[in-house]
Amino acid sequence: MIIESTEWKRTLRADCLNVRKYSKLLTRSGTKEFLLDRIQIKLSAGALIARRLMETPKVSSYFHKTTVRTLAFPWRGSPVDHINWHRIDEKYQLNNARVTALPFPFLCDQIIHSFVWVWGYGRNVNSFLVSSDRKKHSQLFQVSIYRFTEILLHMSGDYPSKVSGTRGPDGNWTFFAE
């Protein structure tokens, strides 16, 4: 349980700003592995912090309904495992992308439980391709680093002024924060 969210949100903001800074430094030919690792760690930590904040009424309910536009690539049917997860051209139909809007909490879960993780490049590192251990035999998602960190930055400054809750028949609480 997060009791006071200020430090969580401060960390989230700092990590997002660092991810944006680091990703601009990396090109396909000039990639520094330690910076890619640092970006992945900060994005993964950001997804975990976001999910923890959404599980408590420490951010607006808006984030539960937020979607992230991604490209989704269907699985080819060949097993994805610890030896071949990086061979995305063999495992997913990269020429058959479709635009999809993923619920933000679902995307956070894909990142937290990532089994496949590959970087996407434009002029610099601008996206990542991810699929969780549960979705690896279904789809691969390409996510814009800018868009994902944009949502996290918005979350880092979100302090609801009103929270209400109801207890369901199962005994669990559902909160609405605005």
N, C-alpha and C positions, 0 to 999 in steps of 0.2 A: 504494500500500500504506500502510495506517495502521500506524505502528510503535508509538506511544503514544496511547491513546485518551482520556486524561483531558481534554484541551482540547476535543476533538470533543464529548464528552459534556457538558462544562460549557457549551459554546455551545448545544448542543441544549436543555438544561434552561432556560437563560436565554431563548432564543427562544420556547419553549413558554409560559413564564410571561408573557412580553410579549404573545404572541398572545391568550392568555386575557384579559389586562387590556384590550388594545385592542378586542377584539371586544365586550366588555361596554359600551364607550363609544359604540358605533355603532348607531343605529336607522335604519330606512328613511328617515325624514325628516331626520335629523341626521347623515347620513353625511359623513365627511371623506375625500375621495379618497386623500389621502396616507397615511391610516391603513389604508385597504383595501390599498393598494399594499404598505405595510410588512408587513401580515399575510400577504399572498400571498408576498412574498419570504421571510419566515420559515418559512412552511409548505413552500415549495418547497425551501429550504435544509435544513429538517428531513427531508424525504423523501430528499434526496440524502445527507445524513449517515447516516440510517438504512440506506440501501442500502449505502453504503461500509462501515459497521460490520458489516452482515450478510455482506458478501463476505469479511471477515476473521474469524478466530475471536475477535473482541473483545467480542461479546455472545453470550448463550446461544442455542442453536439453537431455543429456544422461539419466537423471533420469526419464524422461517421458517414455522412452523405456525400462527401467530396469524392470526385472521381479523377483519375489520372489517365490522360490519353496516351496510349501505348500502341506499338505494333505487336501483333500476336502472330507467331509462326507455328503452324501445326507440326506435330510430331510425325516422323516418317514411319514409325512402327518398329524400328530397330532399337534394342535395349540401350538405355543410357546408364552407364555405370562409372565406377571410380577410375577406370582406365581410359575411357573415351569421352567423358563429359564435355571436353573442350572441342571436339570435332563437330561443331554445330552444323556445318554444311552437310554432314552425313546423317545427322540425327533429326534435323528439322528442315522443313520446306521453306528455305530462305527466299525463294522466288514466289512464294504464295502468302505474303503478309496481308493481314487485314487490320484495319484500325479498330481499336476497341477501347472502351472506357472502363478501367478497372476501379472498383471501390478502393479508396485509400487504405482502409484497414486490411483488405485482401493483399494489396501490393506490399504493405509492411510485412505481412506473413511470408510472402514470396522471398523477400530479402532476408528476413530472420532465418528462414529454413532453407536458404539457397543451396541447391545441389549443383546447378549450372550457373556459372558467372563468367561472362566474357565482356571485354570492353568494346565499345563502339567509338569509331573515330570519324571526325569531319576534319576540320583544320587542326583540331586538338581532341582530347578525350571529351566527348560530349554526351555519351550515353553508356548504358550497360545493358547487357542481355542476361536475364535471370529466369530461373525456374526452380521451384522448391522440390524437395524430395517427393512430395505428393503429386506435383503437376508435371514433373519431368517427362512423363510418358503421355503428355497431353499437349502442352504448349510451351513455347519460349516467348518471353515478353521483352521488348526493347523499350527502355525507359530513359527519358531525357534527364540528365543530371540537373539541368537548370530547373525544370518543372518540379522534380521531386524536392529539391532543396527550397524552391519557392514556397511550397506548402509547409515544409518544416519551419522555415523562417516565419511564416505567418503564425504557425502554432506557437513559436517561441515567444511571441508577444501577445498571446491570447490569454486574458484573465477574465473569466466569466463573472458577471456581477449578480447573477441570479441562478440558483440551482434548485430544482425540485425533483422529487423522487417518488416512486411508488413501489410497493412490495408486491410481487406477483404471487400467484397461487403456489408456485414452487418454493417460495420463501426468499427468492433472490430479488435484489433491488434493481430497478431501471431508473437511471438518472437522466435528466434533461438539463443542460446548462446553456445559458445564453449570456 
